[in-house]
Amino acid sequence: MGKRRAGDKMDDSEINARLQALRTEHRDLDTALAALQAQGAPDQLQLARLKKRKLRLRDEISVLEDQLLPDIIA
């Protein structure tokens, strides 16, 4: 598969694959955050960066999930 251009739209199978990868990374960050917080004096900067990354992943997951849902005009 080639590189995508900014305007290219992913099909449902590509979206699902990307969602799976993002969810896995999101869970991995949970594990990393728990391990870091279990330390006696965790690195606050590192914690903040991981939490920010986790939020960005959650936002991207939400956008992709919205793409999978059909538009319903009320």
C-alpha positions as CSV (number, residue, x, y, z in Angstrom):
1,M,0.0,0.0,0.0
2,G,1.3,3.4,-1.0
3,K,1.4,6.6,1.0
4,R,-1.8,8.6,1.4
5,R,-2.2,12.1,0.4
6,A,-3.9,14.5,2.8
7,G,-7.2,14.5,0.8
8,D,-7.4,10.7,0.4
9,K,-10.2,8.9,2.3
10,M,-9.7,5.6,4.0
11,D,-12.1,2.7,3.4
12,D,-13.8,0.9,6.2
13,S,-11.2,-1.9,6.4
14,E,-8.4,0.7,6.6
15,I,-10.3,2.6,9.3
16,N,-10.8,-0.6,11.3
17,A,-7.1,-1.5,11.0
18,R,-6.1,2.0,12.2
19,L,-8.6,1.9,15.0
20,Q,-7.2,-1.5,16.2
21,A,-3.7,-0.1,16.2
22,L,-4.7,3.1,18.1
23,R,-6.7,1.1,20.7
24,T,-3.7,-1.1,21.2
25,E,-1.4,1.9,21.7
26,H,-4.0,3.5,24.0
27,R,-4.0,0.3,26.2
28,D,-0.2,0.2,26.2
29,L,-0.1,3.8,27.5
30,D,-2.4,2.8,30.3
31,T,0.1,0.1,31.3
32,A,3.0,2.6,31.0
33,L,1.2,5.2,33.0
34,A,0.4,2.7,35.8
35,A,4.0,1.5,35.9
36,L,5.3,5.1,36.0
37,Q,2.9,6.1,38.8
38,A,3.9,3.0,40.8
39,Q,7.4,4.4,41.1
40,G,8.2,6.2,44.4
41,A,8.7,9.5,42.7
42,P,7.4,9.4,39.2
43,D,8.7,11.8,36.5
44,Q,5.9,14.4,36.3
45,L,6.9,15.6,32.9
46,Q,6.9,12.1,31.5
47,L,3.5,11.4,33.1
48,A,2.1,14.6,31.5
49,R,3.5,13.7,28.1
50,L,2.0,10.2,28.2
51,K,-1.4,11.5,29.4
52,K,-1.4,14.1,26.6
53,R,-0.5,11.4,24.0
54,K,-3.3,9.2,25.4
55,L,-5.8,12.1,24.9
56,R,-4.6,12.6,21.4
57,L,-5.2,8.9,20.7
58,R,-8.6,9.1,22.2
59,D,-9.5,12.0,19.9
60,E,-8.2,10.2,16.8
61,I,-10.1,7.1,17.8
62,S,-13.3,9.2,18.1
63,V,-12.8,10.8,14.7
64,L,-12.3,7.4,13.1
65,E,-15.3,5.8,14.9
66,D,-17.4,8.7,13.6
67,Q,-16.3,8.0,10.0
68,L,-17.6,4.4,10.4
69,L,-21.1,5.5,11.5
70,P,-23.4,6.6,8.7
71,D,-24.7,10.1,8.7
72,I,-28.2,10.3,9.9
73,I,-30.1,13.4,9.0
74,A,-32.8,14.1,11.6
